[in-house]
């Protein structure tokens, strides 16, 4: 019986930054799993003076782990907010800014669900499963970065209340439409 385990992580913090870290390095005091609403107490890092144009910074990372055994695959895709790398300027702790930061986390979850959907609904072949799942993951990262970029540009980092309200509705609707893929784990039969 052949067994393969792959762990990969990617950071998303509004601006695209790449970081690789094994999922087992996280714990409850350092991170927030998607499904929990963010609060300002979750932003524990020192403000990054080099990022003068930002009011807050959310360090959000995907971690996925795949196990392939015989003709089955189990893929776990986690969407995690890291407290110790996320920060907020003291004078920016408003409900409006927190809602904007939550939007980044929610968009990341939408794209994690799209990845789970893609893996669940498209054929994955035994002889190319690693490559196929890796390609879906890479595309998910690109799609998420693009969508988060649109979000920050259109809402003007949450300052445009009308556009923020439009995005809030869009995010809520997308999360609901992808609810079937909210479980972090996807189990599939390989072709």
Secondary structure, DSSP 4 states (H G I P E B T S, - for coil): --EEEEEEEEEESSS-------GGG--TTTEEETTS---GGG--SPP-TT-TT-SEE--EEEEEEEEEETTEEEEEEEEEEEGGG-EE-GGG--HHHHHHHHHHHHHHHHHHHHHHHHHHHS---GGGHHHHHHHHHHHHHHHHHHHHHHHHHHHTTTT-HHHHHHHHHHHHHHHHHTGGG-SSEEEEE--
